[in-house]
Amino acid sequence: MTAMHLRAFAAAALLTALPACGEPPIEYRYDPYTGDAFPDRREPVAVPAGGLGIVTDSLSDTLSLLDLGTGEKRGFVPVGRDPVGLDGPHHVAVDRAGGFAYIGLSYPVVATGGPHSSHGSSIQPGYVQKLSLADFRILGQVRVDANPGDIVASDDGRRVVVSHFDLQRAIKNAGNLDKARATLALVDPDAVLPTGSVDPARITTCVAPHGMVLSRPDGARAYVACYGEDVVAVVDLDKREVLDRIPVDASGASIGDPKYGPYSAVLSPDGKTLALGNTVSKDVRFFDVEANAMDPDRQIDTLGAPFFPAFSGDGKRLWIPTQSPDALVLWDLESDQEITRRDFTATECKWPHVADRLDDARLVLICEGDHVAPGKVLVLDAATLATQSEAVVGVYPDGIAQIPGSAP
């Protein structure tokens, strides 16, 4: 068969396949799709009777979930925006009534050389993500400044505030105090959306702000540990202005080259006292909220650098985690004496970072680890500091939030 015959045969076949003139075309009708176009396949997360602990694993891009009744790890959930690179979930805050968790993504510069060698060194803008406590799916996100430090939510759930531990800003603008000072970002929870989130307001606060607490219950004021300026900043969040920058020592502030380095801030149960962990001078100092001044008569000197301490329920004792040497100190605030101390080996707890009270008999301790291998979370006897349980979590854990359970 010649090429001409083939073309003629193909044309004839096509004509016979077409419907005859005047016949209606075949119509295919489908029922409308009623399912979820983007189904959420995350497993629901139940809160154990003893409570749920949410731990940020900053170099694993996960949240580890702990049964606070048993101290066991129940699992983990992935978080972040970048499926390949590190997002660095740093700290976590919870709005229990609303059913939300908020995490700050700090985009760490991966480095070695000791604890916090890369923290505060990023030049990439951070993000705040809003997660559902039901299954930790992302409900929305909003961009903030580089190096998000602490993140806190007011008791009424109306405010989420983020500090920026921006050492790069401080170094780049050394000699220009206004430009060296970083901001607090005021995040409106209702404006954190899957798309079109409203850009948070910023308040220029101090050099390298990190630890932060809000007044109770309205969260109208923020008290901020300003590492790079050796001050406590008192910020009116309604007026969006800094009311005071109070030096942590009578000798005055040390701008850009801290002598004290206030890094952490923890509020007492009655809301009257702020405990500040100073990692450079290696001591814990106290701020009187009512007097709006440092307490000149109270100071706890520590061998290692103190990080995030925890008050007892009655506010009469303080657990202080320290690094280099790695230890946990239990201090009696009434008698101003050490009650007991536990020193840790590297296999027990390397670089203790956060102490958090569970109840009158127990507390949890976050152990960073070496930032290469997984870290740990210990449940300790509150009086003896003996380990009751331990859970291996992700790499570089450094934040925890609690959700109470149903146990009495």
QUILIN-V150313 format. One record per pair of residues at least 12 apart in sequence whose C-alpha atoms are under 10 Angstrom apart, sorted by sequence separation. I is the first residue (numbers start at 1). GAP is how many residues later the second one is. If there is no record, write none. Layout:
<<I:GAP> <I:GAP>>
This chain:
<<53:12> <54:12> <63:12> <64:12> <65:12> <91:12> <92:12> <107:12> <108:12> <109:12> <110:12> <128:12> <129:12> <130:12> <150:12> <151:12> <168:12> <169:12> <170:12> <187:12> <188:12> <211:12> <212:12> <213:12> <222:12> <223:12> <232:12> <233:12> <234:12> <248:12> <264:12> <265:12> <274:12> <275:12> <285:12> <286:12> <308:12> <309:12> <318:12> <319:12> <328:12> <329:12> <330:12> <353:12> <354:12> <355:12> <365:12> <366:12> <377:12> <378:12> <379:12> <52:13> <53:13> <54:13> <63:13> <64:13> <89:13> <90:13> <91:13> <92:13> <106:13> <107:13> <108:13> <109:13> <128:13> <129:13> <149:13> <150:13> <151:13> <167:13> <169:13> <186:13> <187:13> <188:13> <211:13> <212:13> <221:13> <222:13> <223:13> <231:13> <232:13> <233:13> <247:13> <248:13> <262:13> <263:13> <264:13> <265:13> <273:13> <274:13> <275:13> <285:13> <286:13> <307:13> <308:13> <309:13> <317:13> <318:13> <319:13> <328:13> <329:13> <352:13> <353:13> <354:13> <364:13> <365:13> <366:13> <377:13> <378:13> <52:14> <53:14> <54:14> <62:14> <63:14> <64:14> <89:14> <90:14> <91:14> <106:14> <107:14> <108:14> <109:14> <127:14> <128:14> <129:14> <148:14> <149:14> <150:14> <166:14> <167:14> <168:14> <185:14> <186:14> <187:14> <210:14> <211:14> <212:14> <221:14> <222:14> <231:14> <232:14> <233:14> <248:14> <262:14> <263:14> <264:14> <273:14> <274:14> <284:14> <285:14> <286:14> <306:14> <307:14> <308:14> <317:14> <318:14> <327:14> <328:14> <329:14> <352:14> <353:14> <354:14> <364:14> <365:14> <376:14> <377:14> <378:14> <51:15> <52:15> <53:15> <62:15> <63:15> <88:15> <89:15> <90:15> <91:15> <106:15> <107:15> <108:15> <109:15> <127:15> <128:15> <147:15> <148:15> <149:15> <150:15> <166:15> <167:15> <185:15> <186:15> <187:15> <209:15> <210:15> <211:15> <220:15> <221:15> <222:15> <230:15> <231:15> <232:15> <261:15> <262:15> <263:15> <264:15> <272:15> <273:15> <274:15> <284:15> <285:15> <305:15> <306:15> <307:15> <316:15> <317:15> <318:15> <327:15> <328:15> <351:15> <352:15> <353:15> <363:15> <364:15> <365:15> <376:15> <377:15> <50:16> <51:16> <52:16> <53:16> <61:16> <62:16> <63:16> <88:16> <89:16> <90:16> <106:16> <107:16> <108:16> <126:16> <127:16> <128:16> <147:16> <148:16> <149:16> <165:16> <166:16> <184:16> <185:16> <186:16> <209:16> <210:16> <211:16> <220:16> <221:16> <229:16> <230:16> <231:16> <232:16> <261:16> <262:16> <263:16> <272:16> <273:16> <283:16> <284:16> <285:16> <305:16> <306:16> <307:16> <316:16> <317:16> <326:16> <327:16> <328:16> <349:16> <350:16> <351:16> <352:16> <353:16> <363:16> <364:16> <375:16> <376:16> <377:16> <50:17> <51:17> <52:17> <61:17> <62:17> <87:17> <88:17> <89:17> <90:17> <106:17> <107:17> <126:17> <127:17> <128:17> <145:17> <146:17> <147:17> <148:17> <149:17> <164:17> <165:17> <166:17> <184:17> <185:17> <186:17> <208:17> <209:17> <210:17> <219:17> <220:17> <221:17> <229:17> <230:17> <231:17> <260:17> <261:17> <262:17> <263:17> <271:17> <272:17> <273:17> <283:17> <284:17> <304:17> <305:17> <306:17> <315:17> <316:17> <317:17> <326:17> <327:17> <349:17> <350:17> <351:17> <352:17> <362:17> <363:17> <364:17> <375:17> <376:17> <377:17> <47:18> <48:18> <49:18> <50:18> <51:18> <53:18> <60:18> <61:18> <62:18> <87:18> <88:18> <89:18> <90:18> <106:18> <107:18> <108:18> <125:18> <126:18> <127:18> <144:18> <145:18> <146:18> <147:18> <148:18> <164:18> <165:18> <183:18> <184:18> <185:18> <206:18> <207:18> <208:18> <209:18> <210:18> <219:18> <220:18> <221:18> <229:18> <230:18> <231:18> <260:18> <261:18> <262:18> <271:18> <272:18> <273:18> <282:18> <283:18> <284:18> <302:18> <304:18> <305:18> <306:18> <312:18> <315:18> <316:18> <317:18> <325:18> <326:18> <327:18> <349:18> <350:18> <351:18> <362:18> <363:18> <364:18> <374:18> <375:18> <376:18> <47:19> <48:19> <49:19> <50:19> <51:19> <52:19> <53:19> <57:19> <60:19> <61:19> <86:19> <87:19> <88:19> <89:19> <106:19> <107:19> <125:19> <126:19> <127:19> <144:19> <145:19> <146:19> <147:19> <163:19> <164:19> <165:19> <183:19> <184:19> <185:19> <205:19> <206:19> <207:19> <208:19> <209:19> <219:19> <220:19> <221:19> <226:19> <229:19> <230:19> <259:19> <260:19> <261:19> <262:19> <265:19> <267:19> <271:19> <272:19> <273:19> <282:19> <283:19> <302:19> <303:19> <304:19> <305:19> <309:19> <311:19> <315:19> <316:19> <317:19> <325:19> <326:19> <348:19> <349:19> <350:19> <351:19> <361:19> <362:19> <363:19> <373:19> <374:19> <375:19> <376:19> <45:20> <47:20> <48:20> <49:20> <50:20> <51:20> <53:20> <56:20> <61:20> <86:20> <87:20> <88:20> <105:20> <106:20> <107:20> <124:20> <125:20> <126:20> <127:20> <128:20> <144:20> <145:20> <146:20> <147:20> <163:20> <164:20> <182:20> <183:20> <184:20> <206:20> <207:20> <208:20> <209:20> <212:20> <214:20> <220:20> <221:20> <222:20> <225:20> <226:20> <258:20> <259:20> <260:20> <261:20> <262:20> <264:20> <265:20> <266:20> <267:20> <272:20> <274:20> <281:20> <282:20> <283:20> <300:20> <302:20> <303:20> <304:20> <305:20> <306:20> <309:20> <310:20> <311:20> <312:20> <316:20> <317:20> <318:20> <321:20> <325:20> <326:20> <349:20> <350:20> <351:20> <361:20> <362:20> <363:20> <373:20> <374:20> <375:20> <376:20> <377:20> <47:21> <48:21> <49:21> <50:21> <52:21> <53:21> <55:21> <57:21> <58:21> <61:21> <86:21> <87:21> <88:21> <105:21> <106:21> <124:21> <125:21> <126:21> <127:21> <145:21> <146:21> <147:21> <162:21> <163:21> <164:21> <182:21> <183:21> <184:21> <205:21> <206:21> <207:21> <208:21> <209:21> <211:21> <212:21> <214:21> <221:21> <223:21> <224:21> <226:21> <231:21> <232:21> <258:21> <259:21> <260:21> <261:21> <262:21> <265:21> <273:21> <274:21> <281:21> <282:21> <283:21> <284:21> <302:21> <303:21> <304:21> <305:21> <306:21> <309:21> <317:21> <318:21> <319:21> <320:21> <321:21> <322:21> <323:21> <346:21> <348:21> <349:21> <350:21> <358:21> <360:21> <361:21> <362:21> <373:21> <374:21> <375:21> <376:21> <377:21> <48:22> <52:22> <54:22> <57:22> <61:22> <85:22> <86:22> <88:22> <104:22> <105:22> <106:22> <123:22> <124:22> <125:22> <126:22> <146:22> <147:22> <162:22> <163:22> <181:22> <182:22> <183:22> <184:22> <206:22> <207:22> <208:22> <209:22> <221:22> <223:22> <226:22> <230:22> <231:22> <258:22> <259:22> <260:22> <261:22> <262:22> <265:22> <267:22> <273:22> <281:22> <282:22> <283:22> <284:22> <303:22> <304:22> <305:22> <306:22> <311:22> <317:22> <319:22> <326:22> <327:22> <347:22> <355:22> <357:22> <358:22> <360:22> <361:22> <362:22> <363:22> <365:22> <372:22> <373:22> <374:22> <375:22> <54:23> <56:23> <80:23> <85:23> <86:23> <104:23> <105:23> <123:23> <124:23> <125:23> <126:23> <128:23> <146:23> <161:23> <162:23> <163:23> <181:23> <182:23> <183:23> <206:23> <207:23> <209:23> <214:23> <225:23> <229:23> <230:23> <231:23> <258:23> <259:23> <260:23> <262:23> <276:23> <277:23> <278:23> <279:23> <281:23> <282:23> <283:23> <284:23> <302:23> <303:23> <304:23> <306:23> <326:23> <327:23> <346:23> <352:23> <354:23> <355:23> <356:23> <357:23> <359:23> <360:23> <361:23> <362:23> <364:23> <371:23> <372:23> <373:23> <374:23> <375:23> <377:23> <61:24> <79:24> <80:24> <81:24> <86:24> <103:24> <104:24> <105:24> <122:24> <123:24> <161:24> <162:24> <180:24> <181:24> <182:24> <183:24> <206:24> <207:24> <209:24> <229:24> <230:24> <231:24> <260:24> <275:24> <278:24> <280:24> <281:24> <282:24> <283:24> <284:24> <303:24> <304:24> <326:24> <327:24> <328:24> <346:24> <351:24> <352:24> <355:24> <358:24> <362:24> <363:24> <364:24> <371:24> <372:24> <61:25> <62:25> <80:25> <82:25> <103:25> <104:25> <121:25> <122:25> <160:25> <161:25> <162:25> <179:25> <180:25> <181:25> <182:25> <183:25> <184:25> <206:25> <228:25> <229:25> <230:25> <277:25> <279:25> <280:25> <281:25> <282:25> <284:25> <302:25> <325:25> <326:25> <327:25> <328:25> <350:25> <352:25> <355:25> <357:25> <362:25> <363:25> <364:25> <365:25> <366:25> <367:25> <368:25> <369:25> <370:25> <371:25> <48:26> <60:26> <61:26> <62:26> <63:26> <79:26> <102:26> <103:26> <104:26> <120:26> <121:26> <122:26> <160:26> <161:26> <178:26> <180:26> <181:26> <182:26> <183:26> <184:26> <206:26> <228:26> <229:26> <230:26> <279:26> <280:26> <324:26> <325:26> <326:26> <349:26> <350:26> <352:26> <362:26> <364:26> <367:26> <368:26> <369:26> <370:26> <371:26> <59:27> <60:27> <61:27> <62:27> <80:27> <102:27> <103:27> <120:27> <159:27> <160:27> <161:27> <178:27> <179:27> <180:27> <181:27> <182:27> <206:27> <227:27> <228:27> <229:27> <230:27> <231:27> <278:27> <279:27> <302:27> <323:27> <324:27> <325:27> <326:27> <328:27> <349:27> <366:27> <368:27> <369:27> <58:28> <59:28> <60:28> <61:28> <101:28> <102:28> <103:28> <119:28> <120:28> <159:28> <160:28> <161:28> <178:28> <179:28> <180:28> <181:28> <182:28> <184:28> <205:28> <227:28> <228:28> <229:28> <230:28> <248:28> <277:28> <278:28> <279:28> <323:28> <324:28> <348:28> <349:28> <368:28> <369:28> <45:29> <58:29> <59:29> <60:29> <61:29> <63:29> <90:29> <101:29> <102:29> <119:29> <120:29> <158:29> <159:29> <160:29> <177:29> <178:29> <205:29> <226:29> <227:29> <228:29> <229:29> <230:29> <231:29> <277:29> <278:29> <322:29> <323:29> <347:29> <349:29> <367:29> <368:29> <369:29> <45:30> <58:30> <59:30> <100:30> <101:30> <102:30> <119:30> <158:30> <159:30> <177:30> <205:30> <227:30> <228:30> <229:30> <230:30> <231:30> <232:30> <248:30> <276:30> <277:30> <278:30> <321:30> <322:30> <323:30> <348:30> <366:30> <367:30> <368:30> <57:31> <58:31> <59:31> <88:31> <100:31> <101:31> <102:31> <157:31> <158:31> <159:31> <204:31> <227:31> <228:31> <229:31> <230:31> <231:31> <276:31> <277:31> <300:31> <321:31> <322:31> <366:31> <367:31> <368:31> <45:32> <56:32> <57:32> <58:32> <99:32> <100:32> <101:32> <128:32> <157:32> <158:32> <203:32> <226:32> <227:32> <228:32> <229:32> <230:32> <276:32> <277:32> <320:32> <321:32> <322:32> <366:32> <56:33> <57:33> <58:33> <99:33> <100:33> <101:33> <128:33> <151:33> <203:33> <227:33> <228:33> <229:33> <230:33> <232:33> <275:33> <276:33> <300:33> <320:33> <321:33> <365:33> <366:33> <43:34> <55:34> <56:34> <57:34> <98:34> <99:34> <100:34> <128:34> <150:34> <151:34> <153:34> <203:34> <226:34> <227:34> <228:34> <275:34> <299:34> <320:34> <321:34> <366:34> <42:35> <55:35> <56:35> <98:35> <99:35> <101:35> <127:35> <147:35> <148:35> <149:35> <202:35> <205:35> <226:35> <227:35> <228:35> <275:35> <298:35> <319:35> <320:35> <365:35> <55:36> <56:36> <92:36> <94:36> <100:36> <102:36> <146:36> <148:36> <153:36> <170:36> <171:36> <203:36> <204:36> <205:36> <206:36> <225:36> <226:36> <227:36> <249:36> <275:36> <284:36> <300:36> <319:36> <320:36> <364:36> <54:37> <55:37> <89:37> <92:37> <93:37> <94:37> <95:37> <96:37> <101:37> <104:37> <145:37> <146:37> <148:37> <170:37> <203:37> <204:37> <205:37> <225:37> <226:37> <227:37> <248:37> <283:37> <299:37> <300:37> <318:37> <319:37> <328:37> <54:38> <88:38> <89:38> <94:38> <95:38> <100:38> <101:38> <102:38> <103:38> <104:38> <105:38> <106:38> <108:38> <126:38> <145:38> <162:38> <169:38> <170:38> <184:38> <202:38> <203:38> <204:38> <205:38> <224:38> <225:38> <226:38> <248:38> <298:38> <300:38> <319:38> <54:39> <87:39> <89:39> <94:39> <100:39> <102:39> <104:39> <105:39> <106:39> <107:39> <108:39> <144:39> <145:39> <161:39> <163:39> <169:39> <201:39> <202:39> <203:39> <205:39> <206:39> <224:39> <225:39> <226:39> <248:39> <283:39> <318:39> <348:39> <54:40> <63:40> <87:40> <89:40> <104:40> <106:40> <107:40> <144:40> <145:40> <160:40> <161:40> <162:40> <163:40> <167:40> <168:40> <184:40> <205:40> <224:40> <225:40> <282:40> <105:41> <106:41> <107:41> <144:41> <161:41> <164:41> <165:41> <166:41> <167:41> <224:41> <225:41> <246:41> <269:41> <282:41> <326:41> <349:41> <105:42> <106:42> <143:42> <144:42> <163:42> <164:42> <165:42> <166:42> <167:42> <223:42> <224:42> <232:42> <263:42> <264:42> <265:42> <266:42> <267:42> <268:42> <269:42> <273:42> <342:42> <343:42> <348:42> <104:43> <105:43> <106:43> <122:43> <123:43> <144:43> <163:43> <164:43> <165:43> <166:43> <223:43> <263:43> <264:43> <265:43> <266:43> <267:43> <268:43> <269:43> <270:43> <272:43> <275:43> <277:43> <279:43> <340:43> <341:43> <342:43> <353:43> <354:43> <356:43> <61:44> <104:44> <105:44> <120:44> <121:44> <122:44> <123:44> <143:44> <164:44> <165:44> <166:44> <182:44> <223:44> <232:44> <250:44> <261:44> <262:44> <263:44> <264:44> <265:44> <266:44> <267:44> <268:44> <269:44> <270:44> <271:44> <277:44> <279:44> <307:44> <308:44> <309:44> <310:44> <311:44> <312:44> <313:44> <319:44> <321:44> <323:44> <339:44> <340:44> <341:44> <342:44> <353:44> <354:44> <355:44> <356:44> <358:44> <103:45> <104:45> <120:45> <121:45> <122:45> <123:45> <142:45> <163:45> <164:45> <165:45> <181:45> <248:45> <249:45> <262:45> <263:45> <264:45> <265:45> <266:45> <268:45> <269:45> <270:45> <277:45> <307:45> <308:45> <309:45> <310:45> <311:45> <312:45> <313:45> <321:45> <339:45> <340:45> <351:45> <352:45> <353:45> <354:45> <355:45> <356:45> <357:45> <58:46> <81:46> <104:46> <119:46> <120:46> <121:46> <122:46> <123:46> <142:46> <163:46> <164:46> <165:46> <182:46> <246:46> <247:46> <248:46> <249:46> <250:46> <268:46> <269:46> <305:46> <306:46> <307:46> <308:46> <309:46> <310:46> <311:46> <312:46> <313:46> <314:46> <319:46> <321:46> <352:46> <353:46> <354:46> <356:46> <358:46> <54:47> <56:47> <58:47> <80:47> <103:47> <104:47> <119:47> <120:47> <121:47> <122:47> <162:47> <163:47> <164:47> <181:47> <246:47> <247:47> <248:47> <249:47> <268:47> <269:47> <305:47> <306:47> <307:47> <308:47> <309:47> <310:47> <312:47> <313:47> <56:48> <58:48> <59:48> <80:48> <81:48> <103:48> <104:48> <119:48> <120:48> <121:48> <141:48> <162:48> <163:48> <180:48> <181:48> <207:48> <208:48> <230:48> <244:48> <246:48> <248:48> <267:48> <268:48> <305:48> <306:48> <307:48> <308:48> <309:48> <312:48> <58:49> <59:49> <80:49> <102:49> <103:49> <118:49> <120:49> <140:49> <142:49> <143:49> <162:49> <163:49> <206:49> <207:49> <225:49> <244:49> <312:49> <58:50> <79:50> <102:50> <120:50> <121:50> <140:50> <141:50> <142:50> <162:50> <224:50> <225:50> <227:50> <230:50> <268:50> <312:50> <59:51> <102:51> <140:51> <141:51> <142:51> <161:51> <184:51> <186:51> <207:51> <211:51> <212:51> <213:51> <216:51> <223:51> <225:51> <227:51> <312:51> <79:52> <101:52> <140:52> <141:52> <142:52> <161:52> <177:52> <210:52> <211:52> <212:52> <213:52> <214:52> <215:52> <224:52> <225:52> <226:52> <227:52> <330:52> <139:53> <140:53> <141:53> <142:53> <161:53> <184:53> <208:53> <209:53> <210:53> <211:53> <212:53> <213:53> <214:53> <225:53> <227:53> <310:53> <330:53> <139:54> <140:54> <141:54> <142:54> <143:54> <160:54> <186:54> <208:54> <209:54> <210:54> <211:54> <212:54> <213:54> <216:54> <217:54> <310:54> <330:54> <138:55> <139:55> <140:55> <141:55> <142:55> <143:55> <144:55> <145:55> <159:55> <208:55> <209:55> <210:55> <211:55> <212:55> <216:55> <232:55> <234:55> <310:55> <330:55> <138:56> <139:56> <140:56> <141:56> <142:56> <143:56> <144:56> <184:56> <215:56> <309:56> <329:56> <79:57> <81:57> <90:57> <91:57> <93:57> <94:57> <95:57> <96:57> <100:57> <128:57> <140:57> <141:57> <142:57> <143:57> <144:57> <145:57> <214:57> <215:57> <308:57> <328:57> <77:58> <78:58> <79:58> <80:58> <90:58> <91:58> <92:58> <93:58> <94:58> <95:58> <97:58> <98:58> <99:58> <102:58> <104:58> <106:58> <142:58> <144:58> <161:58> <170:58> <213:58> <234:58> <308:58> <77:59> <78:59> <79:59> <88:59> <89:59> <90:59> <91:59> <92:59> <93:59> <94:59> <95:59> <96:59> <97:59> <98:59> <103:59> <104:59> <106:59> <128:59> <130:59> <149:59> <150:59> <151:59> <152:59> <154:59> <155:59> <159:59> <160:59> <170:59> <76:60> <77:60> <81:60> <88:60> <90:60> <91:60> <92:60> <93:60> <94:60> <95:60> <96:60> <97:60> <98:60> <149:60> <150:60> <151:60> <152:60> <153:60> <154:60> <155:60> <156:60> <157:60> <158:60> <159:60> <167:60> <232:60> <80:61> <90:61> <91:61> <92:61> <93:61> <94:61> <95:61> <96:61> <147:61> <148:61> <149:61> <150:61> <151:61> <152:61> <153:61> <154:61> <155:61> <156:61> <157:61> <158:61> <159:61> <161:61> <163:61> <165:61> <167:61> <213:61> <232:61> <95:62> <130:62> <148:62> <149:62> <150:62> <151:62> <152:62> <154:62> <155:62> <156:62> <157:62> <163:62> <165:62> <166:62> <212:62> <232:62> <94:63> <95:63> <129:63> <130:63> <147:63> <149:63> <150:63> <154:63> <155:63> <156:63> <163:63> <165:63> <231:63> <319:63> <95:64> <128:64> <129:64> <130:64> <154:64> <155:64> <212:64> <223:64> <319:64> <95:65> <129:65> <154:65> <211:65> <94:66> <153:66> <154:66> <211:66> <223:66> <319:66> <93:67> <152:67> <154:67> <93:68> <154:68> <152:70> <312:70> <91:71> <63:73> <150:74> <181:74> <215:74> <180:75> <181:75> <161:76> <180:76> <159:78> <177:78> <177:79> <175:80> <176:80> <174:81> <175:81> <174:82> <173:83> <174:83> <170:85> <171:85> <47:86> <170:86> <45:87> <46:87> <47:87> <102:87> <170:87> <44:88> <45:88> <46:88> <120:88> <44:89> <45:89> <46:89> <100:89> <167:89> <44:90> <45:90> <120:90> <264:90> <308:90> <43:91> <44:91> <45:91> <98:91> <308:91> <42:92> <43:92> <44:92> <42:93> <43:93> <44:93> <41:94> <42:94> <43:94> <95:94> <40:95> <42:95> <41:96> <211:96> <40:97> <211:97> <165:98> <150:113> <149:114> <150:114> <150:115> <115:208> <115:209> <114:210> <115:235> <115:236> <114:237> <115:238> <151:248> <150:249> <116:252> <115:253> <115:254> <115:255> <116:255> <114:256> <115:256> <113:257> <114:257> <112:258> <112:259> <111:260> <112:260> <110:261> <133:270> <116:280> <115:281> <69:289> <68:290> <69:293> <71:293> <68:294> <68:295> <68:296> <103:296> <101:300> <73:304> <99:304> <53:305> <72:305> <71:306> <72:306> <90:306> <91:306> <92:306> <93:306> <94:306> <96:306> <51:307> <71:307> <72:307> <89:307> <90:307> <91:307> <92:307> <93:307> <94:307> <96:307> <50:308> <71:308> <88:308> <89:308> <90:308> <91:308> <92:308> <93:308> <94:308> <95:308> <96:308> <70:309> <71:309> <89:309> <90:309> <91:309> <92:309> <93:309> <94:309> <58:310> <69:310> <89:310> <90:310> <91:310> <92:310> <53:311> <55:311> <57:311> <60:311> <66:311> <68:311> <59:312> <60:312> <58:313> <59:313> <64:313> <57:314> <59:314> <60:314> <59:315> <57:317> <71:317> <72:317> <73:317> <74:317> <76:317> <57:318> <70:318> <71:318> <72:318> <73:318> <75:318> <76:318> <70:319> <71:319> <72:319> <73:319> <70:320> <71:320> <72:320> <73:320> <70:321> <55:322> <67:324> <66:325> <64:327> <66:327> <64:328> <65:328> <64:329> <63:330> <64:330> <62:331> <63:331> <62:332> <60:333> <61:333> <62:333> <64:333> <60:334> <61:334> <63:334> <68:334> <59:335> <60:335> <61:335> <62:335> <65:335> <68:335> <57:336> <58:336> <59:336> <60:336> <63:336> <64:336> <66:336> <68:336> <69:336> <56:337> <57:337> <58:337> <59:337> <60:337> <63:337> <65:337> <68:337> <55:338> <56:338> <57:338> <58:338> <59:338> <67:338> <69:338> <55:339> <56:339> <57:339> <58:339> <59:339> <56:340> <57:340> <58:340> <56:341> <57:341> <58:341> <55:342> <56:342> <57:342> <55:343> <56:343> <57:343> <55:344> <56:344> <54:345> <55:345> <56:345> <54:346> <55:346> <53:347> <54:347> <55:347> <53:348> <54:348> <52:349> <53:349> <54:349> <52:350> <53:350> <51:351> <52:351> <53:351> <51:352> <52:352> <50:353> <51:353> <52:353> <50:354> <51:354> <48:355> <49:355> <50:355> <51:355> <47:356> <48:356> <49:356> <50:356> <51:356> <47:357> <48:357> <49:357> <50:357> <47:358> <48:358> <49:358> <50:358> <46:359> <47:359> <48:359> <49:359>>
